């Protein structure tokens, strides 16, 4: 048996230095999950409190919102400010890095919203063709 696909492009030496695929995948994983996208979109309009975000994002649990905000904060996209009031007030706001991400995320969200009917139609067509196979 002989290999058929031997014409494989060769990457230049050090091609992955500074652009490690795993690192990029980790970043895309963070900013690509549905809850992070929604939080970034909402914080694009300015700082918000935890419960305000929770009310605005239908279906998110308190734990998931906490984990999402913590992950975004860890990645430098969101800041958390605690005000010494009774009860304590906590605001979340995009950092400069997060604001730079806000516009592409909003564009992606707008695209998804605008094309939702097209995607649903394509899914129904696909499922209809493949259910009889």
C-alpha positions in Angstrom: 0.0 0.0 0.0 1.4 3.4 -1.0 0.4 6.8 0.5 -1.6 8.7 -2.1 -1.3 12.2 -0.6 2.4 12.9 -0.5 2.2 16.5 -1.8 1.9 18.2 1.6 2.8 21.8 2.1 5.8 22.4 4.4 5.5 25.0 7.0 8.4 27.3 7.4 10.6 26.7 10.4 9.3 28.4 13.6 5.8 28.8 11.9 4.0 28.3 15.2 6.2 30.5 17.4 4.1 33.3 18.8 0.9 31.9 17.3 0.4 28.7 19.2 -2.8 27.1 17.9 -3.8 25.9 21.3 -3.5 29.4 22.7 -5.7 30.8 19.9 -8.2 27.9 20.5 -8.4 28.8 24.2 -9.1 32.4 23.4 -11.7 31.6 20.8 -13.3 29.1 23.2 -13.7 31.9 25.8 -15.1 34.5 23.5 -17.1 32.1 21.3 -19.3 30.5 24.0 -22.9 31.8 23.9 -22.9 33.3 27.4 -19.6 35.3 26.9 -20.9 36.7 23.6 -24.1 37.9 25.3 -22.3 39.4 28.3 -19.8 41.2 26.0 -22.7 42.5 23.9 -24.5 43.8 27.0 -21.5 45.4 28.6 -20.7 47.2 25.3 -23.4 49.7 26.4 -21.6 50.5 29.6 -21.2 49.0 33.1 -23.8 46.7 34.5 -24.6 45.1 37.9 -24.7 41.3 38.3 -28.5 41.0 38.8 -29.1 43.4 35.9 -27.1 41.1 33.6 -28.9 38.1 34.9 -32.3 39.6 34.2 -31.2 40.7 30.7 -29.8 37.2 29.8 -32.7 34.8 29.7 -32.0 31.3 30.8 -28.6 31.8 32.4 -28.1 30.5 35.9 -26.4 32.5 38.7 -23.6 30.0 38.7 -23.0 30.2 34.9 -23.1 34.0 34.9 -20.6 34.0 37.8 -18.3 31.6 35.9 -18.6 33.5 32.7 -17.8 36.9 34.3 -14.9 35.3 36.2 -13.5 33.9 33.0 -13.9 37.2 31.2 -12.2 39.0 34.1 -9.3 36.5 34.1 -8.8 37.0 30.4 -8.6 40.8 30.9 -11.9 41.5 29.0 -14.0 42.6 32.0 -13.3 44.5 35.3 -15.2 43.9 38.5 -15.6 46.9 40.8 -16.9 46.5 44.3 -18.4 49.6 46.0 -18.4 49.7 49.8 -22.1 50.1 50.3 -24.6 48.0 52.3 -25.3 45.7 50.6 -22.1 45.8 48.5 -22.6 46.9 44.9 -20.6 45.2 42.2 -20.3 46.6 38.7 -18.9 44.8 35.7 -17.4 46.7 32.8 -15.4 46.0 29.6 -11.7 46.8 29.7 -10.1 48.5 26.7 -9.3 44.9 25.5 -13.0 44.0 25.9 -14.2 47.1 24.2 -12.0 46.2 21.2 -13.8 42.9 21.1 -17.2 44.4 21.5 -17.7 45.6 17.9 -16.8 42.2 16.2 -19.0 40.4 18.8 -21.9 42.7 18.2 -21.5 42.3 14.4 -21.5 38.5 14.9 -24.6 38.7 17.1 -26.4 40.9 14.5 -25.4 38.5 11.7 -26.8 35.5 13.7 -30.0 37.3 14.5 -30.5 38.4 10.8 -29.8 35.0 9.4 -31.6 32.9 12.0 -34.6 32.2 9.7 -32.2 31.2 6.8 -30.3 28.8 9.1 -33.5 27.3 10.4 -34.8 26.7 6.8 -31.5 25.1 5.9 -31.6 22.8 8.9 -35.1 21.7 8.1 -34.2 21.0 4.5 -31.1 19.1 5.5 -33.0 17.1 8.1 -35.8 16.3 5.6 -33.3 15.0 3.0 -31.4 12.9 5.6 -34.3 11.5 7.6 -35.2 9.1 4.7 -31.7 7.8 4.2 
